[in-house]
């Protein structure tokens, strides 16, 4: 099992940047942050070369309209402005944004900015899904 020294150093740098003494690992072995009133961000370091960031958005509507489906699927294209993040659903049909980030490419300040940007996009997506009026699962 990897000791995740580089991942832990990145998380410690992130904690310093956002003004926390530390960010403890949760029961999953990852790190959980709450951004704003309703934004959760989960970070996982599997191989100490990259981290996985997962941001839950909202339950997948059971009858989404064409525009929403098109928007969500379009966000997964290679030229999406969300890259390297993609939209998927988890095992409970919750829409999530997820992406892998190379640790060598970022520091705590950059990671804090990415978290803010991805959280803002999740908030925007929640608004789009909520304004559609479709039934959620």
Secondary structure, 3 states (H helix, E strand, C coil): CCCCHHHHHHHHHHHHHHCCCCCCECCCCCEEEEECCCEEEEEECCCCCEEEEEEEEEECECCCCHHHHHHHHHCCCCCCCCCCCEEEECCCCEEEEEEEEEHHHCCHHHHHHHHHHHHHHHHHHHHHHHHHCCCEC
